[in-house]
Amino acid sequence: MSESGPAPESRRLINSRRELIRPSLLLALMTVINLAHVILARVGARRHAFAIQRALGAGSGRLFLATLLDTVALALPSAVLVCLLP
């Protein structure tokens, strides 16, 4: 009485988990792509502000830090939401 493979109930459970994981991963991917677009749009919109800050003497490190903080402020809540999703 040696069975090859899991019982039919467990195979059904594995398949249903796979069916639930795929849409969750797709939603997470769409969220990451949307976040990347938002970050790019914000940086593009801030070019004028960066030019003014640069003219007033802000260094490239300061501008990089401002961009990094903006990115983290957007990415961190999104990452938390994606982790809580599944």
PyMOL commands that set and color helices and strands:
alter all, ss='L'
color gray80, all
select helices_A, chain A and resi 8-45+47-55+60-84
alter helices_A, ss='H'
color red, helices_A
deselect
rebuild
show_as cartoon
